Amino acid sequence: MPTLVRGETSIHYEVKGEGYPLVLFAPGGMRSSIALWDRSPFHPIRELSSKYRVVAMDQRNAGRSRAPVNAADGWDTYTDDHIALLDELGIERCHILGMCIGSAFCLRLLSRMPERISAAVLEQPIGLSGDNRGVFYEMFDGWAEELATARPDVARAALSSFRHNLYDGDFAFSVSREQVKKCEVPLLVLRGNDIYHPSETSEEIARTAPNGILIQAWKEGDAVSRALVRVTEFLRANTPS
């Protein structure tokens, strides 16, 4: 069972296939883990590992990964894990694909190290819209209560600070509009359409990014197979020769 160990943090990951690297960030909010790809309209590990070296991971304190929780934790805490995993696997450059909170992880990594990313697919990115901040607090608090009950080492005050660091921002939470505007990496955005994944967030990311493309429909019926073709073509077109 491959594990990245950094101090008290252990990150479970899996690698399938060969070729150019494609790193996945799963949906599921704070429970973002490999198993939750089973709920996706198409399963990127099964669909893309015949073409790419697909790397999937359980985020810290989700699935089989474990880490301490500190009051200063936030989006960069996750990004530090992602960069460490790339380094561990000797990946100098790769494609990335994220769904839900995984799109927020993609955007933060793009803002930190764009030179290491050749293309990004964002499936229904999370974002602030109207009065939906409360649903993110509620989602976080459910996960935090389970974690604090199971882990006496986790301080509730640290969890409260962590929640604010993640979800007190606006737009796409992990990045600003200005950061997206500066992102030259090609982005393929698969539009969200619910309270966690507002349509306007997807549309604004695709419109603001210099090389953004929006797919309107992708989650039901024939749109699933069409979207998978678009994703496959997009990644192939941006794979370095």
Secondary structure, 3 states (H helix, E strand, C coil): CCEEEECCEEEEEEEECCCCEEEEECCCHHHCCHHHHHHCCCCHHHHHCCCCEEEEECCCCCCCCECCCCCCCCHHHHHHHHHHHHHHCCCCCEEEEEECHHHHHHHHHHHHCHHHEEEEEEECCCCCCCCCHHHHHHHHHHHHHHHHHHCCCCCHHHHHHHHHHHHCCCCCCCCCHHHHHCCCCCEEEECCCCCCCCHHHHHHHHHHCCCEEEECCCCCCHHHHHHHHHHHHHHHHCCCC
